[in-house]
Amino acid sequence: MHHALRMNDTPALLADDGPTRAGLLRRLLWTWLVFWLFMFVIGTQEYLWSGGRQLWRPLVDYGSAAFIATVLAAIQVRRAPRYDALFDQPMRWFAHMWAWLPLQLVVFVVAMYGVRWMLYTLAGVPYRPGNPEYANDSIDTSKPRLRSTAAQYSRASRSSPLPAARGARPSARRCVTPS
């Protein structure tokens, strides 16, 4: 059955109320989830690539950051409607929204490391952030692993005369000029 449009139906069809608040929040939530999924994947890949063997470590590290950041973002989103009247004055709106960012930064760092310390303690493992000796889950603590991966690659690549021998594509050989 086909219904013909009447002239008085046109304004209702053309009226655009714009995106709803729930629709915007839904899009923001999906973007937030995809962002943290990428962070988990890249962090885990980096951890495994650098020799890590305990998969729970990057999950705890990135999971604690994701949890604390989500809580702080939710607080910010709940505060935002108070300042909707300032949308026509963007500088004032940003000033009100960003006024709490220094405090949120401190809360984020302290809470993130606190949650990590708590979870590592529950696992019975000492938590030493930034200590390269524990970066690769080294059991042998008598030999700290102080060289970064880039330094190790640089050292190994200097000992090989040709790029192809260093793991480069065969097409890279034509870029080397004989000395």
Secondary structure, 3 states (H helix, E strand, C coil): CCCCCCHHHHHHHHCCCCCCHHHHHHHHHHHHHHHHHHHHHHHHHHHHHCCCCCCHHHHHHHHHHHHHHHHHHHHHHHHHHHHHHHCCCHHHHHHHHHCCHHHHHHHHHHHHHHHHHHHHHHHCCCCCCCCHHHCCCCCCCCCCCCCCHHHHHHHHHHCCCCCHHHCCCHHHHHHCCCC
